Amino acid sequence: MESLTIFYFIGTFFSFLLVGFIIYYVVLHQKKVSEYNLQLKQQELNKQQALLIALTEGEEKERKRLAEELHDGIGAKLSGLNMSLEYLYNQSITDVNLLKQVSQGISETIDEIREISQNLIPSSLFSKGLNKSMEEYVQHLNNKGLCKYSLYIENFDETINQELQFALYRIISELLNNIKKHAFATEASVQVLLNDESKLLLIAEDNGKGFENATENNAKTGIGLHNIKSRLSAFNGTINIDSSTNGTTIIIELPLT
């Protein structure tokens, strides 16, 4: 009887010890899980902050480039036109050729302002959709006659996130703008494909002179690519660039989810 009592107490003691150990293990495990979740939240926060910084830097560089275009391009043209008008005002005989130059200069300045405005705020994007907006933008480039641009968009669902559509519009226009200004190409194309249910594939090609991303001679091209990469980072997109003296191919993948 006494032995049974001893065994009972020993069994009870070990049972409490086992329960205590299990409780301790569960509490320790929950603490580790909480710490792990906290680390994940901190990592996500750090990632979001890094993306915000990258996007802010990209926007600042875009503003700087816009300021340069307004000052060096449009500002200089308007100053020259103003001087020509002052000259005509002070002349007793009208200079027809100079008047034609002033008129042409005004038309070119209006076109340049329209192009900058279209790049900044594509108002047609939300009223006409991405397909139609990009077609109009490409047609506008083709009207200049410097390079033959083609656009092909397949199976694009215009009900997808508007922020993603806007980013895609800005990425495509940035790519075409780089080709127009720096590639000296005679032919260029952009394809937007839905390669599966959750990913967009964007392919831009041209037969221009190519570029090296790190060279000082291509600093403006580098800024354009930096802006594209900043936008892609916000949507977990990827970019692959193959450039040579025979032309450039850029392949971009954007997840839809």
Secondary structure as GFF3:
##gff-version 3
##sequence-region A 1 257
A	DSSP	alpha_helix	2	68	.	.	.	ID=ss1
A	DSSP	pi_helix	69	75	.	.	.	ID=ss2
A	DSSP	alpha_helix	76	90	.	.	.	ID=ss3
A	DSSP	alpha_helix	96	120	.	.	.	ID=ss4
A	DSSP	alpha_helix	124	128	.	.	.	ID=ss5
A	DSSP	alpha_helix	130	142	.	.	.	ID=ss6
A	DSSP	beta_strand	148	153	.	.	.	ID=ss7
A	DSSP	alpha_helix	162	178	.	.	.	ID=ss8
A	DSSP	pi_helix	179	183	.	.	.	ID=ss9
A	DSSP	beta_strand	187	196	.	.	.	ID=ss10
A	DSSP	beta_strand	199	206	.	.	.	ID=ss11
A	DSSP	three_ten_helix	216	218	.	.	.	ID=ss12
A	DSSP	alpha_helix	219	234	.	.	.	ID=ss13
A	DSSP	beta_strand	238	244	.	.	.	ID=ss14
A	DSSP	beta_strand	247	255	.	.	.	ID=ss15
###
